Amino acid sequence: MPYSAPATGGNTALYAEIQQFYAHQMHLLDGGDADAWAQTFTPDGVFAANAHPQPAVGRETIRAAASKVKAQHAEEGLQVRHWLGMMDITEQPDGSVLARTYALIINTPRGGQAAVSLSTTCDDLLVRDENGAWLVADRKVVRDDLR
């Protein structure tokens, strides 16, 4: 499929806005603030991953899962960072955005060497809340090693 560069102006601003959303969201997650991170999903948001048998549905379920994983990382002495890049966005007629990124998960053991532990794709449906902030309505993460 041929690629056409997006028009300048609104699309460029939207791209930067979505990129900032992801930067903020990943800082919350990697900083261990599962409560605030879960708030970046809609109340009925979905987090599905091919590494998990069932999706996490709803903020509380998403928050609990993130808290559990963060506690495991702390117990193992791991600092985990998420890097999202190669973002491609498509604005939908209803104002929502389909966003696709590559995500690398980098683990650094206490006193050890950082290493990429996972390579994934991340497909999101982003919607605005009543105040205009972006939220994830639906996230699908696909690990490359499980394709």
SVG drawing of the C-alpha trace seen along z (x, -y; Angstrom):
<svg xmlns="http://www.w3.org/2000/svg" viewBox="-18 -24 44 42">
<polyline fill="none" stroke="black" stroke-width="0.4" points="0.0,0.0 1.5,-3.4 2.2,-5.8 1.0,-9.4 2.5,-11.9 -0.1,-13.5 -1.0,-17.1 0.8,-19.6 -1.1,-21.5 -3.8,-19.7 -2.4,-16.2 1.0,-17.2 -0.4,-18.7 -2.5,-15.6 0.5,-13.4 2.4,-15.4 -0.5,-15.3 -0.8,-11.5 3.0,-11.1 2.8,-13.2 -0.1,-11.1 2.0,-8.0 5.1,-9.5 3.0,-10.5 1.3,-7.1 4.5,-5.1 6.1,-7.3 3.2,-6.5 3.5,-2.8 7.3,-2.6 7.2,-4.8 4.9,-2.3 1.8,-4.5 -0.7,-1.8 -3.7,-3.9 -2.8,-6.9 -1.9,-4.6 -5.3,-2.9 -7.0,-6.3 -5.6,-6.7 -8.1,-4.0 -11.8,-4.5 -13.9,-3.1 -14.8,-0.1 -11.3,0.0 -9.9,3.2 -6.3,4.4 -5.8,7.5 -2.5,9.3 -1.6,12.5 0.4,13.5 -2.7,13.6 -5.7,15.9 -8.3,13.2 -8.3,9.5 -8.3,7.2 -11.6,5.2 -12.3,2.1 -10.0,-0.3 -10.0,1.6 -9.0,4.9 -6.3,3.1 -5.1,1.3 -4.9,4.6 -3.0,6.4 -0.5,3.5 0.0,3.4 0.6,7.1 3.2,7.0 5.0,4.0 5.2,5.8 6.7,8.8 9.3,6.6 10.2,5.0 10.5,8.4 12.9,9.5 14.9,6.2 14.0,5.2 13.5,1.7 11.2,2.0 10.9,-0.6 8.5,-0.7 9.7,-2.4 7.0,-3.2 8.1,-4.3 7.3,-4.2 3.9,-5.5 1.3,-5.6 -2.1,-7.2 -5.3,-7.4 -8.0,-9.9 -11.5,-8.4 -14.6,-10.3 -15.9,-10.3 -12.7,-12.0 -11.2,-8.8 -7.7,-7.8 -6.4,-4.4 -2.7,-4.3 -0.2,-1.6 3.2,-1.6 6.1,0.8 6.9,1.3 10.1,2.5 10.2,3.6 13.6,3.1 14.5,4.8 17.4,3.6 18.2,5.8 19.5,4.0 23.3,3.5 23.0,5.2 22.9,4.6 19.8,3.3 18.4,5.7 15.4,5.7 13.1,8.4 10.2,8.2 9.3,6.7 5.6,6.1 3.1,4.2 0.5,2.1 -2.7,1.2 -4.9,-1.3 -8.3,-2.9 -8.0,-6.3 -10.9,-8.5 -11.3,-11.9 -13.0,-12.2 -15.4,-15.0 -12.4,-17.3 -10.7,-16.6 -8.0,-14.3 -7.0,-11.1 -7.9,-7.7 -7.3,-4.2 -10.7,-2.5 -9.1,0.6 -5.5,1.9 -4.2,5.0 -0.6,6.0 1.0,8.7 4.3,10.1 6.5,10.9 7.8,14.2 4.2,15.5 3.0,14.7"/>
</svg>
